Structures are given as C-alpha cells and as structure tokens.
Amino acid sequence: MSMTSHRRRLPHHYPEGQWLFLTWHLHGSLPQALYPPPDKISAGQAFVWIDRYLDTTRQGPMYIRQARIAQIVVDSLRRGVELGHYSLRAWVVMANHVHVLLLPKVAPSRLLQSLKGYTVREANRALGRTGEPFWQAESYDHWVRDQQELEKIVTYIECNPVKAGLVGRTQDYRWSSAAPGAETSLGAAGTSACATG
C-alpha cells in the first residue's frame, strides 16, 4: 500500500485508496491554552475531547452557524466531488467545525487546500472580512481501517448535531449528509441511528 505522510503539529499519513475522516475548525474557536496535553491522552481521546469542546462552547467564532456561510461550505464540499478530488460519503457542518468522510482521488493536502481556500474567499467576502484567517491551519485526519470503522464514522458524523443538542433526529439537521435531499457522490446517506443518553 502506497502512503504519503507529512507533519505539522500532528502527523498526517494518507494511504492511497483508503477513506479519510477529516475535521477542521474555525480559527480561534479552540484557544491554544485549551488543547489537551499530548502526553496525557491518546490522539483519539484528544480528538473526542476537542470535538466535545467545539460542540458545547459558546465562545469564539461561530460563522458557519449562519445559513449563508454553511451553504458556502456545503457548496465547496459538492464542488470537490464535481472536480474529481474525492468521493464523499458523509459530512456535517457545525457552528464552528466541519466533519467529512471522503475517499481522496488527489493528494489530501491538495484537496484540503482547494476546499478550505474556496470557503475562506467566499465566506470572508460574505462576512465583509479581508485578510483575516478563517480556518485553523491544521486539520485532524484519520484514515479508515475497515468497513466496520467506516460505518461507525458515518454514524459519528451524522449524529454530531444530535449529540450537540441541536436536533432530536439526524435528518432534522439541514447541514448534514443525513438531511433529506442531501447528496453525496455515493447517493443519499441513509438515516443513522444515534445513541442518545
């Protein structure tokens, strides 16, 4: 199996032909002082901690809570499919972060640069901002090991709005692949069952 790798704050490994779970968030939505200490927990535990923080915080930028900005992100996700950069399986656009499950057809760094670059330009234009960072520079990524993990990640992504307390059912959240009429490159995603507690 061929794999590309690079490192910023986190290591990034991309095996060819494997599904990739990506998460990125707005610049300033997770203050550096709040990052979990890397030597205290695993990368997976750190991801869950960060995701729960982003779901529940009422501080920091929340630009993509606005319908016109969320639509820019959704349009960018669809544009990447049309450009042939990836196949899209599941996605959700939250108030301050995005989760995506995709199968790259170009280098992940290239598709992220295209996806995030387009949304930066369009969102900043819509918000009347210029020259300000929009997304945090680094994204979280995890390549999917098998079909069982793929289905767990689809459920995780589509249940994010339910777990965040925004809706009672996945299909009630407009900015998700679980919404009625939402399309992915593999057809509309089925309704996921979320464990609620």
Phi, psi and omega in degrees: 000129178277143183215136171255149181219150167204168184221135169240243174287324180246152173285146179232118180238129184232094175289136179295143176076014181245143176296146184233127176262119183240143174222133172220158185224166181294144176300127178089358181280341177229094181303140182309322182295342181265354178300137177294145180296125186296335182274356184262333183219163179287167178299320179296317178294321178296318178300312181299317179300312181297316181297317178296321177299311181298325178292328189253345182292148175244013180248162177083176182293142179226037186306322186278008169285337179285132184304319183292328179281319176301320180295325176299318180294314179299316178299322179294320177299315179293323179298320178299323176294313180299325179284351180080020180283332183193164165263142185248128181253312181210152180199156172210139177248112181261184183296329185222005179205167183227138172244137180218139171243116185218162176248105184295141173245352173228172180304131180306323179297323179291315183292325177293320178299317179293311182298308182289324180297317178298313182293325177300308182300309185290317180292316179297322177297313181295328181271355181071029179255146174223141174067014180252143177295144180249306179262150168299141187298320185259145178248155172270138175219152179211122177275142188277131185276325184202176183297321180298316178294322178302313181293324176297321180291320176303313179298316179302313182297307186288338178271354182306315179295329178291312180296331178279356178079019182276328180215165178269335182226146183304319184290351179274353181264118187296325189262056184207155175293347178276348181291143176303133179087350177291137181244146169234174181290347179255014183096173182295136178287147179285167178287127180269148175264123181257138172281122177248146186232000000 
